[in-house]
């Protein structure tokens, strides 16, 4: 067991956050310099300043934040991601922090990816690809209490090329859901990713994984249906992190970007809760 431990295990922290915040909303932090407000584009710490303002404006409306590592790494801004992750964990420790990295490798490489996510960046959970099987997942599960969120039925149309392949009469994404629920989740550390753009498949995965957390991208810019998402994937406790990135963080290109982000985040949270109440 590694010495680095979260304040609360991922699954417990998420349940507490669902309860206290009354929110299933997850805000994705995907900073693109070309889309930053003009006054931040040329600033050395522009990514951090942009994301910090979004976080400060929306923290009370969300269950989780989900920084996407590629946006930082492609601009040599990993140091700003470190600063951002540390800021969120220090200032808003009750909010669950998911590193969206979609890692998938084996052996020492996977161990280093796990160290990166949980020790360098201090994430509560990280997104992972299941394609290399249990060898690629175990190094992350060795960090007891940390979360491993496995790609299952992703929000992009091209995901059907592989995820809908029939394996003995069962679609591959359902077999992945079964494997996560029955084999990899022995310590209650796992979740799965299912896109809001496929609500029927979301409902099928929910039946397979029980109360396991589901990260649901595809709301907002990708057009996922919030009502169908809530009806298919929510549980009495909450059950989901419903992610919206671009629709929230780029709600305005002006200096009022944080206020605009808050307005869209609040409207999204309220719509999710509207359908939660209707389904109970």
MARTOR-713995 format. One record per residue (C-alpha): residue in one letter; z, x, y. Coordinates in steps of 0.001 Angstrom, whole numbers, plus 500000, padded with zeros to 6 digits. Each point is the difference from the previous one (the first is absolute). Example, Ala and Ser with C-alpha at 12.3 -4.5 7.8 and 13.67 -1.06 7.14 Angstrom:
BEGIN
a507800512300495500s499340501370503440
This chain:
BEGIN
x500000500000500000x499125501289503442x502657500273502654x498069498144502685x501179496381499963x499237497020502233x502900498175501650x499235497109497652x497660499875497006x496558498772501015x500171496619498264x503479499209501323x499144501129503514x496939497775499961x501929496961498768x502617500505502707x497307500382502625x498238496803498898x503298498172500300x501140501419503322x496676500042501845x498661496702498625x496655501780499889x497459501049497385x497820501763502566x499135503675499574x498280501746502897x497548502720499022x499927503046502276x496407501306499956x499472501926503257x496374500820500795x499550502137503107x496767498224500924x501885496690500142x503163501140501759x500602498760503544x498229502317502431x503228501383501443x501046501288496546x496730501370498590x500279503494501410x503743500404499626x501137502621497480x502569497581498537x497813496931500483x500217498801496398x503774500135500000x500316498377503422x497625497192499014x501699499265496686x503509500339501445x499185497382502633x498665497638497308x503107500564497879x502376499429502921x498169496795500930x499881498482496505x502919501376497963x501986496756500090x497001497995498758x499246501973496830x501349500790496567x498081503281499828x497771502515501741x497130501674498138x498557503178501545x496662501047498466x500046503758499484x496223500524500273x499891498979503663x502480502740500835x498727502670497613x496357499744501093x501073500856503551x502442502751498980x502822497738501168x502279500167496950x502757501359502231x499774496813502051x500244497953496786x503143501929499056x501462499320503429x499071496322499763x501513499559496540x503186501742501077x500165497857503138x499656496760498045x502596500997497396x502452501090502680x499490497187502491x499228497067497684x501437501027496614x500076496404498790x496191499758500090x498265501066496780x497584502902500466x496939500178497736x497715503034500076x496468498854499236x498537503022498201x498479498558496786x500772503183498097x498891500464496400x500248503335498202x502019501634497237x502378502867499277x501151502300502798x497464498447502382x501602496575499612x503426501584500422x498888501484503310x498566496678501129x503351498385499204x501835502711501905x497692499479502948x500600496243500106x503730499959499430x501275503348501279x497585500990502742x499377496506501367x503129498179498806x498163496882498847x501804497240498136x496866499356497938x496464501303499566x496744498423498839x498518501448496782x496867499700497874x500566499129496314x496745501515498711x501583503154498530x502719497995498270x503703500631499566x499678503779500497x499033499359503608x502807497510500669x503017501664498381x500491502745502640x500467497285502612x502354497969497805x502169503096499529x501165499417503585x502499497322499035x500109497158502486x496637500810501532x497131497554499649x496655500413498211x497507497362501107x497041499952497617x496463498973500925x499158496911497938x497519497589501651x498986501555503297x498736498105503032x496520501562500159x497036498225498337x498968503192498187x503296500019498139x498442497465497624x497685502739498653x502916501427498025x502919497584500308x498059497066498498x498733501915496967x500796498081496823x502271501896497608x500345498037496783x499416496802501931x502526500798502750x499027501255503475x501139503561500621x502120499034503028x502083497688497790x500552502803497496x501144502246502858x502448497313501123x501325499708496446x500401503767499671x501897500284503271x502288497090499163x500640500822496343x499931503821499872x500348501655503399x502565497746501662x502914500784497715x502175501077502954x498784497271502359x498094502444502212x496490498579499820x497818497626501950x496300499205499913x497208499656502559x497975496779499986x497728499027502865x500375496813501997x496217499707499722x500433499012496326x502718497297499954x499160498708496516x500443503476498547x503187500384502058x501432496910498307x499027501356496580x501670503330500708x503144498253501241x500300498189496687x499709503313498152x502412502111502078x502709497407500684x502063500807503094x498596503506500463x499046500810503627x496313499622500835x498414501846502912x497280497706501329x497361501566502259x497050498061501370x501614497673502558x498640500274503527x496802502014500424x498976499502496345x500417496242500269x502448499310497190x501291496415499871x503707499931500874x500684496587498504x498388500861496667x501781503361500007x503420498429500487x499366497302497418x498748502511497443x502329502927500478x503298499133501660x503307499583498186x503286498402501004x501269503367501266x496740500949501646x498012501946497459x497343501457502270x499284502485502742x497063498308501728x498226502787501831x497986499729503196x498828503155501750x497032499882502365x500489496419501168x503480500924501250x499855503594501164x496683499569501814x500772496593501494x499399501568503428x498260503171501122x501956500077503249x503403501263501032x501456496693498793x499057500874496397x503589499885498716x500715496599501561x496722498664498601x500858501412496574x503351498233500100x498349496685500853x497587500215497071x502726501220497638x502240497109500972x497199497474499542x499188501476496582x503631499994498891x500427496418501180x496886498842498146x501237501640496812x503381498300500423x498362496654500703x498363500028496588x503105501423498330x501981497024501240x497297497580498939x499907501428496483x503784499815499475
